[in-house]
Amino acid sequence: MSVRVLLAATVFSVLLNMSPLFAADQPPQALLTPQTGKDGAPMVVVQAGSFPMGVPHGDRDGGRDEYPRHDVFVDTFFIDKFEVTNGRYLEFVKATGHRVPQNSKNPTRNLWQGDTISDSLADRPVINVDWFDAEAYCAWAGKRLPTEAEWEKAAKGTADRRFPWGNVEPTLKHLNFNQQWVGEKTLMPVGSYELGKSPFGAYDMAGNVWEWVNDWYDARYYEKSPAKNPKGPDTGTKKVIRGAGWQNETPTVRIFTRVDSDPTIRNESTGFRCALDAK
Ligand SMILES: [Ca+2]
């Protein structure tokens, strides 16, 4: 190989390696380090760009509120790698005096003893928190709840898929689902399912606990939502929860499942994770 050919090959190779720097809507990943909030919870980067929101092309299931499939552009943001744990929530309660998680309808499903938790509960997702508790935690941590579109993109990646890991039907190696209540062991420690993580590296986006997102629920929102950074309706009576929980079966744990919930309800199936703008 002549020097000239070698030089050309080297230049070509360097250009190839740099090509992500020039790709539209894709910030150079190496230069973007995920930040963390005050809670120290690890976060992952979700790069700017479009993704298909709603029921994938060719699939005929899903609720009416999950149609039409539509492309949504979302700016770069960070999202918690894991659901917020009881251990982190306890730090928030201690720091702020915020009320403890409590299931007012079914006290047998409380897992906290006052403001004390067992060691084995610390890494499991917090439950018995309403939308306002979730919002308060994220604000304390210097973060915010993800929008519904951000949540779906973090779970799905940039192309159609039914589950965070792809289109393979769910098994107990992918997620915590299809369970009966047995106390704290109903919930799995966050990040237990390597096989179930999303294309952006977020864990438990399907199963373990449902997750509050910021948006008000509107069954017809997809018919009119803005194509860029949709934030949900301005007002409403119900908030959206996403991702399904430990008690749900296969159809419900699909990424695109949308469910509405009274924002003041505190139950044993719903927790949350936080997001953060990329600065
Ligand atoms: Ca979850």
Boltz pocket constraint, residues with backbone or C-beta under 6 A from the ligand:
constraints:
  - pocket:
      binder: B
      contacts: [[A, 83], [A, 203], [A, 204], [A, 205], [A, 206], [A, 207], [A, 208], [A, 209], [A, 210], [A, 211], [A, 242], [A, 243], [A, 244]]
      max_distance: 6.0
